[in-house]
């Protein structure tokens, strides 16, 4: 199921959401400009490498010019391919503006980055010795979705189901669409713990624990930062 839009109008210009999308696109264009060997080196430097993060937490130097903790932020703006980027930015475009309106620009940026950091740490917790770089905005965007489902559970989501040459559309409430998405991520995360499969980051796949963790932390941090306070709609950068 691919979402197209939500029936949830806003009263502001979501500058931060636009800026985050632009930053991700620019970072991807830079990745695309690099030759394969240089790209591998760049991703290893700027993405989260769980084993190196584990060593750094233990006080062991990993001989990287960028502190390993900083990759918890830089990795949020990197993507493994065009479809990875496009899918993430579509979800951010649909769900980010409403959360930004409720939190206010400044708190929303703090919320987004915090969810991304906590999502990466969740994935790290379950794969502390992995040498596979973890990257992408998925964890942060999962946090946005976790806040969205709390604040707008009955908002209507318009989507499409690609079936070969047919593209039937559907309209479902946010709690159904996002709730199903979260259950799916959590299920695959659990499966990845039980047996060696092609599911999960350990085989170079999807970081399902980052998605699940980001979603849950978004549902926790959103209310703490004023998700249900209408006053936050008028918050400016100076507040």
Long-range contacts (C-beta under 8 A, 24 or more apart in sequence): 1-159, 1-160, 1-161, 1-170, 1-177, 1-180, 2-90, 2-159, 2-160, 2-161, 2-162, 3-90, 3-91, 3-94, 3-157, 3-158, 3-159, 3-177, 4-94, 4-158, 4-159, 4-160, 4-169, 5-94, 5-157, 5-158, 6-94, 6-95, 6-98, 6-152, 6-155, 6-156, 6-157, 6-158, 6-174, 7-155, 7-156, 7-157, 7-158, 8-98, 8-152, 8-155, 8-156, 10-97, 10-98, 10-101, 11-101, 11-233, 12-97, 12-100, 12-101, 12-233, 14-96, 14-97, 14-100, 14-101, 15-105, 16-96, 16-100, 16-105, 16-108, 16-109, 16-112, 17-92, 17-93, 17-96, 17-97, 17-100, 17-108, 20-92, 20-96, 20-112, 20-137, 21-89, 21-92, 21-93, 23-77, 24-77, 24-79, 24-85, 24-88, 24-89, 24-137, 25-85, 25-89, 27-77, 27-78, 27-79, 28-78, 28-79, 28-82, 28-85, 31-78, 31-79, 43-78, 43-133, 43-135, 44-133, 45-71, 46-71, 46-74, 46-75, 46-78, 46-135, 47-71, 47-74, 47-75, 47-78, 47-133, 47-134, 47-135, 48-72, 48-75, 48-120, 48-123, 48-124, 48-133, 48-134, 48-135, 49-130, 49-131, 49-132, 49-133, 49-134, 50-123, 50-124, 50-127, 50-128, 50-129, 50-130, 50-131, 50-132, 50-134, 51-128, 51-129, 51-130, 51-131, 53-124, 53-128, 54-124, 54-128, 54-129, 72-116, 72-117, 72-120, 72-121, 73-113, 73-116, 73-117, 75-116, 75-120, 75-133, 75-134, 75-135, 75-136, 76-113, 76-116, 76-120, 76-136, 76-137, 76-139, 76-140, 77-137, 78-135, 78-136, 79-135, 79-136, 79-137, 80-135, 80-136, 84-136, 88-136, 88-137, 88-138, 88-141, 89-137, 91-141, 91-144, 91-145, 92-137, 92-141, 92-144, 94-157, 95-141, 95-144, 95-145, 95-148, 96-141, 96-144, 98-148, 98-151, 98-152, 98-155, 99-144, 99-147, 99-148, 99-151, 99-222, 99-227, 101-233, 102-151, 102-226, 102-227, 102-228, 102-229, 102-230, 102-232, 102-233, 103-147, 103-222, 103-225, 103-226, 103-227, 103-232, 103-235, 104-226, 104-232, 104-233, 104-234, 104-235, 104-236, 104-239, 105-235, 105-236, 105-237, 106-235, 106-236, 106-237, 106-239, 107-225, 107-226, 107-232, 107-235, 110-225, 111-143, 111-144, 111-147, 111-218, 111-221, 111-222, 111-225, 112-140, 112-143, 112-144, 113-140, 114-143, 114-217, 114-221, 115-139, 115-140, 115-142, 115-143, 115-144, 115-146, 115-214, 115-217, 115-218, 115-221, 116-140, 116-143, 116-214, 118-143, 118-213, 118-214, 118-217, 119-143, 119-210, 119-211, 119-213, 119-214, 119-217, 120-210, 121-213, 122-209, 122-210, 122-212, 122-213, 122-214, 122-217, 123-201, 123-207, 123-209, 123-210, 123-213, 125-209, 126-189, 126-192, 126-193, 126-209, 127-200, 127-201, 127-202, 127-209, 130-201, 130-202, 132-201, 132-202, 132-204, 134-201, 134-207, 134-210, 136-207, 138-207, 138-210, 138-211, 138-214, 139-207, 139-210, 139-211, 139-213, 139-214, 140-214, 141-214, 142-185, 142-210, 142-211, 142-212, 142-213, 142-214, 142-215, 142-218, 143-214, 143-215, 143-217, 143-218, 143-221, 143-222, 144-218, 145-178, 145-181, 145-182, 145-215, 145-218, 146-178, 146-182, 146-214, 146-215, 146-216, 146-217, 146-218, 146-219, 146-220, 146-222, 147-218, 147-219, 147-221, 147-222, 147-227, 148-174, 148-178, 149-174, 149-175, 149-178, 149-179, 149-182, 149-219, 150-219, 150-222, 150-223, 150-227, 151-222, 151-227, 151-228, 182-211, 182-212, 182-215, 185-211, 185-212, 185-215, 186-212
